[in-house]
């Protein structure tokens, strides 16, 4: 069922104001830093928190509006959180059977439904166990089965993989993808996560929250490939320079507060004088000694100081005081003596930089830490 929601809420120093729409069978990932309001949105949708003003429609049903507030247990919504929160006094089978039982199903019918869902989440062999006998991954599989056993019209996932170890998380992620995407059983879902892999593998679209409002939204791959806010860029592992758009065509650039220019390839939505961002991959950044004469005529050159040297798969990621990250080979780290505190010169070709109109990030328009050095 299609979800449409408008929520406004104020709590002392925090204000939430969002509009969401998730089409029937769609999966929306809600991203954002801690304190942005992600879990509050889920709580309002679930009916656990009552917003100051809310209009929530699920299919043809009105869950919240003027004079209407459907209680949580009557909303037809399934919720899966970080912790499985299974009933300790019930077996795994009866934990899953709880949802249909609470809807009036007979004990036999509820257990039949529970067995079917346990089979779907590959947990049939756990049916007779107590929750205390389960690993974290097993408990989350059972919790997912319980959330689905009630036949919800909407599924809410609140960081469902955050508490799992590195071995269990991929298996449960794959299970979620199968359950959410299986032909003929697509389920409208809102997923809160900090992990870009969760968003990429599970969702169709993303909405990025900052300080209680949506600052970016769109198809998942588009948003993560071309972020408009600093948070999304960090999440996607990209560099981002903020400022205002300057010039056009081959002279298009982002001008920072200090007047420095960062040249790149402009997107169609770039308008001179408007807030803008320059986005580029760490792998596009060449690293040289500070006193080097950079060849090849790159248009963007930044003097920086290394602050961290981190293994990153097959490469090493350098982080700098100026905010620009670079991926280099282990051999380059050794040859250049790249340790924290090392001054370097970074070069980025304009062809590797994308210029976009900025999102509603509070940082847009301020000079980024990323470009203290010379750019030109």
Protein Blocks (a to p, Z undefined) as FASTA:
>chain_A
ZZdddddddehjaccdddddddehiacddeddehilpmmmmmmmnopaccfbdcddehjb
cfbdehiacdfklnopacddfbloiafkbcfklmmmmmmmmnopafklmmmmmmmmmmmn
opmmmmmpcfklpcfklmmmmmmmmmmmnopabdcdehkllmpcfklmmmmmmmmmmmmm
gghiaccdddddfbfklmmmmmmbdcddeehiafbgcdfklmmmmccbfklmmmnopacd
ddddedehjlgccddfkopacdddddfklcghiacdddddfklpccddfkbccehiiabd
cddddfbdcdehjbccdddfkopacdddfklmmmnopaehiacdddddfklpccddddfb
fkgopacfklmbccZZ
